[in-house]
Amino acid sequence: MHASPAPAPTPERDARTRGLRTLAQTVIGSGLAGLLLVVATVLTDLLSTGEAVTIAAAVQALVPPVAAYVWRRLEGAGQ
């Protein structure tokens, strides 16, 4: 037997959830990218500044879709 689907969120709640999710993803991505730059620049000489920036940008670009996937999985698990 299948459970009935959860009712659709109100537009206000959906907008608030999306806004908070976007803010969290941006903070996490920026934090990881900044941490990577600090570690690469200060602690090692393995990467040039350009390479560190490229990797940090890639990390920052990958965080939102991964975080969105995890967030959606967590939302689905709560139902």
Summary of the structure (lengths in Angstrom):
residues: 79
radius of gyration: 17.8
end to end distance: 14.9
largest distance: 59.2
contacts: 171
relative contact order: 0.13
helix: 78%
strand: 0%
